[in-house]
Amino acid sequence: MNSTSGSGRFRLIEDDLSGAEIQELLRLHADGMRENSPPDACHFLDVAGLADPSVTVWSAWDGDDLVGCGALREIDPTHGEVKSMRTAPAHLGRGVGRAVLAHVMGAASQRGYVRLSLETGSNDAFAAAVHLYESVGFGPSEPFDGYQPNDFSRFFTLRL
């Protein structure tokens, strides 16, 4: 793990994905995506995908407890994508997702991105995520960067 920054009551760390805790949380994320998304609309990145140089992953910690994670993928020098947002089940409802998303949005701004996009699901399993994204200003958009429209995916964009 490399750089650290505080985000309210959580500590966010740029994560190298080598720790057992982050690998377990990402496995949980992948399982949840498979369980709640049809195969043609399951767009999570596995650990190898998250290790790509175009992606930065942050883990969120409360003391020694991993409470969540999120990632930012560069699409091009002005456009980023939010990926792998996940709160550890024991920490739901504590503001972890909001803190991680704020950190990702701040990093996108610092990089000079003018647009931040994401894809998420449309069923009840994704309702809290959709509410979070809309609450910080993300609005509906067309598919981006090779995503194909389908009956399940919802696409959002925020101008920075």
Protein Blocks (a to p, Z undefined) as FASTA:
>chain_A
ZZdddehjbccdddehlafklmmmmmmmmmmmmmmpcfklccbdcfklmmpmkbccdddd
ehjacfbdcddddfblmbccdehiacdfklgonlmmmmmmmmmmmmmmmnopabdcdddd
fbfklmmmmmmmmmnopacdddeehiacdfkbccddddZZ
